[in-house]
Amino acid sequence: MRRRAIHRVGLLALLAPILRTSDAADRVIKVVAAEFPPLTTEAGGQPGGVVLEVVREACGKAGISLEFSFLPWQRAQLEALGRNDVLIIPFTRTPGREAQYQWIAPVLEFHTVLVTLTQPPASIEEARTRVVGYVRGTSFKDEVEHAGFPYVEETDDDVTNARKLKRGRIGAWITTDLMARGVYRQAGFDPAELKYGPTLGPVKVSWVAASQEFPKDVAKRISDAIEQMRADGSYQAIVKRYR
């Protein structure tokens, strides 16, 4: 009896790494995001958007199950930072965030722009006379500080900024060239009204990211799958639908 028990313990010890691998493979990965149309959206309760679709298809190719959760943006960042089974999208890579997160794969390039309804400012200097709005917790804060805007209002989401711009509560809206039209339309307004001022800062890249404790093997599978999508054209097909 004792020999059989020892044999069983030894067998379990040998199987333990396999069991752990199986558990990791079967685990559902949570993806946290916020409403940043057309990058990430939850219209009608259905997760979508160009960055979300790329990540969803890549993880499908990699055999990774996902569960999407839309949260206030600062809360989403804290959740991704504090757990080892959470991805965050669409996430801009900045010097302040560099060491905190694991940067799994770049997804999409964008420019930060000043959007207005009146004649747009011809320069950053001229824009400093206006009240500007942006979403708190985003990388837009870097551009705001670098440009030295003295009159700033933060919000929890970009739809609120679109409404404030329409109602004249802010004079300029800081967002991305990809998001402005979709957000303004979502707020119930005509994107043809929008006018674009100067670009703020260099080209940025939206990434899929996670905490430093996120499994490195899973991260590599996601990164490899996105590269495969770029090679086979499926990435370009998704992006084209949103241009």
N, C-alpha and C positions, 0 to 999 in steps of 0.2 A: 504493500500500500504506500509506504513512504517513498519507494523508488518511483512509483507512478506519479506521485505528487510532485517530486523533484523534476520528473520529465515534463509534466504539464507546465510548471513554472518556467523551465528552460525554453519550452516551445513558445510561451507567451512573450518571453523576452526577445526571442528572435522575430516574432511577428509584430512587435510594438512599433518599429519604424514604418512598417507597411501599413499598419492600421492608422497611424498618424497621417501618413501621406494620403490615404483614402479619405480620411475625415476632412483634410484640407481641400481635396479635390471636390468633395461633395458640398462643401460649405458655400452658402450664398454670400456673395460680396455685396455690401451696401454701397450705393453711389449717392452722395449728397450733392445737391445743386441748388441754385436759386433761379428765379425767373429772369433770364437775360436773353429774350428772344432776339434773333433767331438761333442763338447759340444753344440755349436750353430753355424749354417751355413745358408747361403742364396744362395746355389748353384742354378744357373739358375733362380734366383728370387723366389725360393721356400724355405720358412723358414723351417729349420729342425735341427737335432742334438739331442743328448740324453737328455740334460737338457731341451731343448725347447719342445721335444716330451712329456716328463713327465709333464711339466707344462701345455701344451695344453690339454693333456688327462684329467688331474686333473680338470682343469677349465671346460672342457666339462661335466665331471661328476657333477660338482657343479653348472652347469647352468650359467656359466659366459662367456660372449663373449669377445674374444681377438682380438687385432690388433697388428701385429708385425712390429717393426721399427728397422732397423740396422743402427747404428750411430758410429762415432768415440767414443772410449771407455770413454774418459773423458767427452765428451758431453753427453753421455748416463747417466753417473752418476749424472751430474748436472740436467738433465731433471727429473730423478727419484726423486732427492732430493727436487726439487722445485715444484712438483705437487702432488696432492692427488689422481690421477687416473692412476698412472703409476707403473708398476712392472719392475724390472731389473733382468736380468739373463745373464750369470752365475756369481754370485757375491760371492766373498770370504769374510767370516766374519773375520775381523781383529780388534785389539784393537783401532786403529785409526778411524775405521768406526762405531764401536759399538753403540755409542750414537746418531749417525746421522740418522741411518736407522731403519726401522722396519723389523726384521728378521722373515719372515713368515714361511718358512719350509726349512730344509736341503734337498738337492737333491742327491748329489754325492760326494764321497770322492776321493782325488787325492794326489799325491806326486809332489813336485817341483823337477825337475832334471836338470842337466847340460848335454846338448847334443852336440856332436862333430862329425866331419867326420874323424879326425885323432885319434891317440891313446888318449883315454880320460884321464884326470888327475886322479891320484890315490887318491888325497885328496883335500880339500878346499885350503890348503896352496899352492899346486902346481897349482891350477886353478887361483890363483891370478896373475899369470904371463901372463894370456891371456886377450884379449879384450872380454868382455861378452856383449851379447845383450838381451834386454827384452822389452816388451810393456810398455810404460809409462802409469801411472795411474792404474797399476795392483798391486796386493799384492806381486808380485815378488820383488818389491822395498825393502820390509822388509828383504827378504833373502839376497839381494845384500848388504844392509847396515850392516846386522849382520855378513856376511862373510867377509866384509871389502875389496870387490873387488875394486881395484884402477882404472881399465880401463873399462869404461862402456859406452855403446851406447844405447839410447832409440829410439824406433820406434813407429809408430801409430798402427801397426798391426803385427801379428805374421808371416804372409806370407812374409813380408819384411825381418824379421829375418831369415827365412828359406833360402831366396835368398842370403842374406848377408853371411850366413854360407857356402853355396855352392860356392860362389865366393871368399871365403877366406877373406872377409872384417871383420869378427869377428871370434874369435877362439873357442867360446863356446856360446851356445844359452840356455837361461834359459826359460823353459816352463814346462808343466806338462807331466807326464807319459801317460796321456790319449790323449793329444793333438798333441804330436810331430809327430807321423806317419801321421795323417790325414792332418796336416798343410803342412808337407813336400811334401806329395802327391799332395795337392792342388796347391802347387807352381810349380808343373811339374816335380818333381824329384822322385827317387826311395827310399822309406823309408828303404829298406834293407841296405842302406849306413850308416844309423845313428848308432852312438855308444853312450853309456850312461855312464856318470861319476857319481860322488857321489850325493846322495839325499841331498837337501837343506831344512833344517827345518823339523818340524813335519808334520804329515798328516793334510791336510786341507780339508775343506768341501765347496762345491759350494751350495749356497742358492738361493732361490727366495726371493727378498727383495723389500722394498718400502719405501717411506717417512714415518715419524712418523704420518702424517695426513691421510695416506691411511685408508679407512674405516676398523675398527677392525672386523666387522662382516664378511666382504668379505674376509679379511685375514684368518679368522678362517675357512671359507668354503674351501679355497684353501688348508690350512694345513690339515684339516680333510680328504679331497679328496686324498691327497698324501699318508696319512697314510692308507687309504682304499686301495689304489693301492698296497702298500707294503703287505697288508694282503691278497689280492686276487690274487697276482702274476703278475698283469699287469705291475707293476713297473719293476720287475725282467725281464720280457719279453722284455721290451724296452731296458734296459741296456745290456742285452745279445747280442742284435743285433749289438752293437758297441764295444764289447770286442774283 
